Amino acid sequence: MTKMKSLSSLKRRIKKTGRGRYMHGHGGTNHNNGCKSNSRKRRLRTPSEATKTEAKRLKQLLPYA
């Protein structure tokens, strides 16, 4: 059987935790930050966990993560 390929762009964006959950960063933090509130920018800074349905898809896209 051939080796399964990971989606290379996701390797940089998604991290798998020790418990097997997938963590990802938020978008919308690179520019136009002057109009965003401090609380919003602070909220976007923290990584968040992928939902159950997202995790199912990520497991297929990152077989060796």
C-alpha distances in whole Angstrom, upper triangle without the diagonal:
4,7,9,12,16,19,21,24,24,23,26,28,26,27,25,28,28,28,25,27,27,30,31,34,36,37,41,42,42,45,48,48,52,52,50,52,51,50,47,46,46,44,41,41,40,36,35,32,30,31,29,27,27,25,23,22,21,19,16,17,17,14,15,19
4,6,9,13,16,17,21,21,20,23,25,24,25,24,27,27,28,25,26,25,28,29,32,34,34,38,39,39,42,45,46,49,50,47,49,49,48,45,44,44,42,39,39,38,34,33,31,28,30,28,27,25,24,22,20,20,18,15,15,15,13,14,17
4,6,10,13,14,18,18,17,20,22,21,21,20,23,24,25,22,23,22,25,25,28,31,31,35,36,36,39,42,43,46,47,44,46,46,44,42,40,40,39,36,35,34,30,30,28,26,27,26,25,23,21,20,18,17,15,13,13,12,10,10,14
4,7,10,12,15,15,14,18,19,18,19,18,21,22,23,19,21,19,22,22,25,28,28,32,33,33,36,39,40,43,44,41,43,42,41,39,37,37,35,33,33,31,28,27,25,22,24,22,21,19,18,16,15,14,12,9,9,9,7,9,12
4,7,8,12,12,11,15,16,16,17,17,21,22,23,19,20,18,20,20,23,25,25,29,30,30,33,36,36,40,41,38,40,40,39,36,35,35,33,30,30,29,25,25,23,21,23,22,21,18,17,16,14,13,12,10,8,8,8,9,11
4,6,9,8,8,11,13,12,13,14,17,19,20,17,17,15,17,16,19,21,22,25,26,26,30,33,33,37,37,35,37,36,35,32,31,31,29,27,26,25,22,21,20,18,20,20,18,16,15,14,12,10,10,8,6,5,6,7,8
4,6,6,7,10,11,11,13,14,18,21,21,18,17,15,16,15,17,19,19,22,23,23,26,29,30,34,34,32,34,34,33,30,28,29,27,24,24,24,20,20,19,17,19,19,18,14,14,14,11,9,11,9,6,6,9,10,11
4,5,5,7,9,10,13,15,18,21,22,19,19,16,16,15,16,18,18,21,22,22,25,28,29,32,33,31,33,33,32,29,28,28,27,24,23,23,20,20,20,18,21,22,20,17,17,17,15,12,14,13,9,9,11,12,11
4,6,6,7,9,12,15,18,21,22,19,18,15,15,13,13,15,15,18,18,18,21,24,25,29,29,27,30,29,29,26,24,25,24,20,20,20,17,18,18,16,19,21,19,16,16,17,14,12,14,14,10,10,14,14,13
4,5,5,6,9,11,15,18,19,16,14,11,11,10,11,14,14,17,18,19,22,25,25,29,29,27,29,28,27,25,23,23,22,19,19,18,15,15,14,13,16,17,16,12,12,14,12,9,11,11,8,8,11,12,10
4,6,6,7,10,13,16,18,15,14,11,11,11,13,15,16,20,20,20,23,27,27,30,31,29,30,29,29,26,24,24,23,20,19,19,15,16,15,14,18,19,18,15,14,16,14,10,12,13,9,7,11,10,8
4,6,8,11,14,17,19,17,16,12,11,10,11,13,14,17,17,17,20,24,23,27,28,26,28,27,26,24,22,22,21,18,17,16,14,15,15,15,19,20,20,16,16,18,16,13,15,16,13,11,14,13,11
4,7,10,13,17,18,16,14,10,9,6,7,10,11,14,14,15,18,21,21,25,26,23,25,24,23,21,19,19,18,15,14,14,11,12,12,12,15,17,17,14,14,16,14,11,14,15,12,11,15,15,12
4,7,10,13,14,12,10,6,6,5,8,11,13,16,17,18,21,24,24,27,28,25,26,25,24,22,20,20,18,15,15,13,10,10,10,9,13,15,15,11,10,13,12,9,11,13,11,9,12,12,9
4,6,10,11,10,8,6,5,7,9,13,15,19,19,20,24,27,25,29,30,27,27,26,25,23,21,20,19,17,15,13,10,11,10,10,14,15,16,13,11,14,14,10,12,14,13,10,13,12,8
4,7,8,6,6,5,6,9,12,16,18,22,22,24,27,30,29,32,33,29,30,28,27,25,24,22,21,19,18,15,12,12,10,10,13,14,15,13,10,13,13,10,10,13,13,10,11,10,7
4,5,5,5,6,7,11,14,17,20,24,23,25,29,31,29,33,33,30,30,28,26,25,24,22,20,19,18,15,12,12,10,11,14,15,17,15,12,15,16,13,13,16,16,13,14,13,10
4,5,7,10,11,14,17,21,24,27,27,29,32,35,33,36,37,33,33,31,29,28,27,25,23,23,21,18,15,15,13,14,17,17,19,18,14,17,19,16,14,18,18,15,15,14,11
4,6,9,11,15,18,21,24,28,27,30,33,35,34,37,37,34,33,31,29,28,28,25,23,23,22,19,16,14,12,13,14,14,17,16,13,15,17,15,14,17,18,16,16,15,12
4,7,10,13,17,20,23,26,26,29,32,34,33,36,36,33,33,32,29,28,27,26,23,22,22,19,15,14,11,11,13,12,14,13,10,11,14,11,10,14,14,12,12,12,9
4,7,10,14,16,19,23,23,26,29,31,30,33,33,29,29,28,26,24,24,22,20,19,19,16,12,10,7,7,9,9,12,11,7,10,12,10,10,14,14,12,13,14,11
4,7,10,13,16,20,20,22,26,28,27,30,30,27,27,26,24,22,22,21,18,17,16,14,10,8,6,6,9,10,11,9,7,10,11,8,9,12,12,10,13,13,10
4,7,10,13,17,17,19,22,25,23,27,27,24,24,23,21,19,18,17,15,13,13,10,6,6,5,6,10,12,14,11,9,13,13,11,12,15,14,13,16,16,12
4,7,10,13,13,16,19,21,20,24,24,21,21,21,19,17,16,15,13,11,11,9,6,6,6,7,11,13,14,11,11,14,14,11,14,16,14,13,17,17,14
4,7,10,10,12,15,18,16,20,20,17,18,17,16,14,12,12,11,8,7,7,5,6,9,10,13,16,17,14,14,18,17,14,17,20,17,17,20,20,17
4,7,7,10,13,15,14,17,17,14,15,15,14,11,10,11,9,5,7,8,7,8,10,11,14,17,18,14,16,19,18,16,19,21,19,19,23,23,20
4,6,8,10,12,12,16,15,13,15,16,15,12,11,12,11,7,9,11,10,11,14,14,16,20,19,16,18,21,19,18,21,22,20,20,24,25,22
4,6,7,8,9,12,12,10,13,13,14,10,9,12,11,8,10,13,13,14,17,17,19,23,22,19,22,25,23,21,25,26,24,24,28,28,26
4,6,8,7,11,11,9,12,12,12,10,7,10,10,7,8,11,12,14,18,18,21,25,25,21,23,26,25,23,26,28,25,25,29,29,26
4,7,7,11,12,11,14,14,16,13,10,13,14,11,11,14,15,17,20,21,24,27,27,24,25,28,26,24,28,29,26,26,30,30,27
4,5,8,10,10,13,14,16,13,11,14,16,13,13,17,18,20,23,24,26,30,29,26,28,31,29,27,31,32,29,29,33,33,30
4,6,6,8,11,13,15,13,11,15,16,14,15,18,20,22,25,26,28,31,31,28,30,33,31,30,33,34,31,32,36,36,33
4,5,5,8,9,12,10,8,11,13,11,12,16,18,20,23,25,27,30,30,28,29,33,31,30,33,34,32,32,36,36,33
4,6,8,9,12,11,10,13,15,14,15,19,21,23,27,28,30,34,34,31,33,36,35,33,37,38,35,36,39,39,36
4,7,9,12,10,10,14,15,14,16,19,22,23,26,27,29,33,32,30,32,35,34,33,36,38,35,36,39,40,37
4,7,8,6,7,10,11,11,13,16,18,19,23,24,25,29,29,27,29,32,31,30,33,35,33,33,37,37,34
4,5,5,6,9,10,11,13,15,18,19,23,24,26,30,30,28,30,33,32,31,34,36,34,35,38,38,35
4,5,5,6,9,10,11,13,16,18,22,24,26,29,30,28,30,33,33,31,34,36,34,34,37,37,34
4,5,5,6,9,10,11,15,16,19,21,23,27,28,26,27,31,31,29,32,34,33,32,36,36,32
4,5,5,6,9,11,13,14,18,19,21,24,25,23,25,28,28,26,30,32,30,30,33,34,30
4,5,5,6,9,12,14,18,19,22,25,26,24,25,28,28,26,29,31,29,29,32,32,29
4,5,5,7,11,13,16,19,21,25,26,24,24,28,28,26,29,31,29,29,32,32,28
4,5,6,9,10,13,16,17,21,22,20,21,25,25,23,26,29,27,27,30,30,26
4,6,7,9,13,14,17,20,21,19,20,23,23,21,24,26,24,24,27,28,24
4,7,9,13,15,18,22,23,20,21,24,24,22,24,27,25,24,27,27,23
4,7,10,13,16,19,21,18,18,22,22,20,22,25,23,22,25,25,21
4,7,10,13,16,18,15,15,19,19,16,18,21,20,19,22,21,18
4,7,9,13,14,12,12,16,16,14,17,20,19,18,21,21,17
4,6,9,12,10,9,13,14,12,14,17,16,16,18,19,15
4,7,8,6,6,9,10,9,11,14,14,14,16,17,15
4,6,5,6,9,10,10,12,15,15,16,18,19,17
4,5,5,6,9,10,11,13,14,15,16,19,17
4,5,5,7,9,10,12,13,14,16,19,17
4,5,5,6,9,10,11,12,14,17,15
4,5,5,6,9,10,10,12,14,12
4,6,5,7,9,10,11,14,13
4,5,5,6,9,10,14,13
4,5,5,6,8,11,9
4,6,5,6,9,8
4,6,6,9,10
4,6,9,9
4,6,5
4,6
4
